[in-house]
Amino acid sequence: MNGARPFQTFWTALLLGLLPIVVSVSPVRSETSPTAEFDLAENSFDFQDYARAADLFRELLYPTVRLVDPAQVRIARERLGASYWFLEETQKSDEEFSGLLAKSPEHALDPFFYPPELIQFYNAVLSRLQRLGIIEAPEEPPEEAVPTEKIQREIIENTPFVTAFVPFGIGQFLNGDNVSGTAFLATETLALASTITSYYLLIDTAPIDPELAGQYETAFWVSQGVFWGLAITGIVDAVIHHVGQRVSRETLEIPIIPPSNSPSKQSSLTPTLGFTPQNGVFVGFSGHLGHD
């Protein structure tokens, strides 16, 4: 029994000495930094290995975000949503882009990096979130107000005196009396219409019914007298209240055109003195004329 104890002690010491070596070479997964995993995921995405890229980016974001840099977090969510889209998992892509936009509404995809179809899909997600009020739509810039200036102008209307002798209220209208003009126009038109009607009825019934024709004749002369009475009254009223000139004012609002920034050229003339064998000595001017 005493000889076996040293033997047991020897093997125990040997096992304790080999244990650290066995543990060190065991296939335990080594811990890597989130930044290194992010670079690995980016390389997978660049080489269009979207399945592996989705797995790597998902491990960086879920169940907790392991990235520290906010810019890397946004890129990781963008790449994960794009990877889902390339893998035709549109529902997951929609959810990932929705989460990205909910936290960063101003984030936009680079059109030089992604195909137009993916850009359209991303913008559709953005528009839906704006319609639902999850994120605010950007305010449209107000239209630049154009400076204006109010000016008043006078309108002068000359009315010839001869217009006062025109019936049917024309003289009243030209004098600015629209009420009287309307009254004369209506009554004179009615009286003239009655005169014309009674005249044609008189012509048609005279050979058949002389008594009825006499009534029409009476109506003809009465309506004609009323017409001329109204016409003369209107002419006299237009002559008495004739306005030879009417002045009205109106206000106009016109835009102010700012002056041009380009400097206007000024005239510059320089006297010159010369000599030619044909003309001898001569004096002239050289330069240019300015313009606005």
Secondary structure, 3 states (H helix, E strand, C coil): CCCHHHHHHHHHHHHHHHHHHHHHHCCCCCCCCHHHHHHHHHHHHHCCCHHHHHHHHHHHHCCCCCCCCHHHHHHHHHHHHHHHHHCCCHHHHHHHHHHHHHHCCCCCCCCCCCCHHHHHHHHHHHHHHHHCCCCCCCCCCCCCCCCEEEEEEEEEEECCHHHHHCCCCHHHHHHCCHHHHHHHHHHHHHHHHHHHHHHHHHHHHCCCCHHHHHHHHHHHHHHHHHHHHHHHHHHHHHHHCCCCEEEEEEEEEEECCCCCCCCCECCEEEEEEEEECCCEEEEEEEEECCEC
